[in-house]
């Protein structure tokens, strides 16, 4: 699917369609 990593953000209860904050953690995924 072309994903290169995962970002963790702080979101309101119930989630949101797009990230509402800057990532608090970024993780790379192996190729």
Helices and strands as residue ranges (DSSP letters): E 5-8, E 25-28
